[in-house]
Amino acid sequence: MKIPAGVSVLCAGIYGLSLVLVPAANINKADVPDNLNLGTSWVGGVVPGGTDVATWNNTVQVNTSSSPGGSLNWDGIQILDPAG
């Protein structure tokens, strides 16, 4: 049985998309006391995901403690130079 060329191209495309790696991003903690599972707790409004690194730096001046607020999945945590 011969596989139509269109099906082969489609399968190759799907396979190629499965090889795309999502690069990790450093997501900085905002200077707010909001729970860490909320977008408002992070600069840019995006909660770090499983491929991201949650980063505390000198953006955090006053609000130095936050609760998780729920389940979190990060690729890592960086504590660089918090001012608080």
N, C-alpha and C positions, 0 to 999 in steps of 0.2 A: 504494500500500500504506500503510495506516494503522499507525502505531507505537502499541502499547498504552501507556496512561497510566503504568502501573507501570514500564515500561522507561524512559520519559522521565524520571521522577522519579529512578530509580536512576542514570541517566547524569548527571543534574544534580548529584546527591549526590556521585558519584565526582569529577566536575569540581571541585566546591566543596572537597572534601578535598585535591585536588592544589594548591589555592591557599594552603593554610595554611602560613605560614612558621614555622620553628622559631627562636625567638629565641636569640641567642648568650648564653652564660653565662660569667662569669669563674670559672674553677676554680683554687683556690689550691693551690700546692705544699705538701705536708706536710714537716715537718722530719725526713725519713728519707732514707737513701741509696739507696732502692729505684729500680730502673729506671723511667724515665718512662712506659713502656707498661703499667705495673701500677697497678691501682686503689689499692694500698697506698701509692703515692707521692703521692697527692692527698687533700686534706681532703674528707671525704665518701665516699671510696672509689670515685670515678668518674673514669676517664681522660678528659681533654678530647677532644672529637671535632672534626670539621670545621667546626662552627658555633660552637665555644667558643674562649675566649681563655685560654691557660695563663698564670697569674699567680704571680709570685714577690713576696712581701711579707715583713713582719716575722715571719710564722709560721716562716720558715726562720731558725734561730738557729745551728745547729751543722753540719748536713749540707748544705753548700753546693755539692756536686757530685753529679751523678747521670748515669748513662749512658742513652741513648735506649732501649736494650733491644730495639728493633724499629722498624718503620715508624710514623711519627706524622703526623697530619694535623690542624692547628689553624687557626683563623681568624686567630689572632694570638698574640703574646707580650707580656706586660707585666712590666717589672721596676720595681716601685714603691718599696719601701723595705726591702730585705732587711737584716736585722740582722747577718748573718755577713759 
